[in-house]
Amino acid sequence: MQWYLESLSNSDREWMINIASVPFIIGRADDSNLKLADQRISRYHSEIRISGDFLWIRDLKSTNGTFVNQNKIEQAQLLEPNDILSIGKYKFRIQSISSSSPDTDSETICETLSEQLTDLDLSSFEPTIQELLSGRNVIPHFQPLLRFSDMTKLGYEILGRVTDERLPSNPAELLDIAQCLGYGSELSALFREVGVKIGKNLPGSPLLFVNSTKFELHEIDKLLVSMKKISDISPSNKVVLEINEKAAAGANDLNILRDSLEKIEIGLAFDDFGVGQTRLVELSNTPPDYLKFDISLVRKIHLAPKRLHQMISTFIKASHDLGILTLAEGVECSDEAQICQQLGFDIGQGYFFGRPAAIHELSR
């Protein structure tokens, strides 16, 4: 969902501004995202945030207040398309455009990367990636998962990392380059397999979440071969495969994947829930074992409108009714953790509970 503010000024010049970066600050200050020249407007007057598919606004203790549909807001409030936002002498209509374009395919990613790396040919990365794969030179990092009921450590998500300075340090960018060169699935499998091989040495046989790419959902047979290998590597650990919720909605044979994973005692998690197409009906058709709520729903959740809390609570209850455990991703402070616990989340993950770390750092 793309959100915009449409100016309703009396001048002939009408304009729209995209609410892209968040928090989107409105005020008189030079560093505001939307700077408005009016003495009735405070330097930092109000802020707009996006949580999943929901837009909301909060007044920043301004002198003259923020108004939605002519009503002064006293606390954070959800915004709907066509709502009228009034700040000082300015008025704006809330506009939204629903993105119906499919996920970026491999060809588009390669074109985009080629534009970004104008000074380099993507093929120049190939020898280094081949060296990485043959030497299995990846260093998995582990981020803790905590159970909200008793705040004990339940397990870890395994995140792939590389230290070769010739390659991008961002794993997503590296995987995109590898996919363009035909090594995407192989690199993704390497991150998983090395991560589980090292992670099985963590005390207490913890739960281990591993990741997949959306491209691997088009090659489910190959993905299952990798997961069977992981099952054999660490039979004493419960392993859970994460797949992107949006990619899962468009994937074929998702039930086959889930049933096949169940046979080798590997769980299934949908990641990034709440962004794009949030359909509980689809979840009931292929219920995962775990549902990870997108970080945008969790960020600043303690400041979010009560209506948004109620919606999230409804999603959580519906998930529980389907036998799905819910995970809040991106918890960064005690206030966020407290609200997530109150809303009924089962598991928490984020910097508040621990940053991703190599195993030798965890052992300290």
Disulfide bonds with the S-S distance in Angstrom:
Cys110-Cys180 2.18
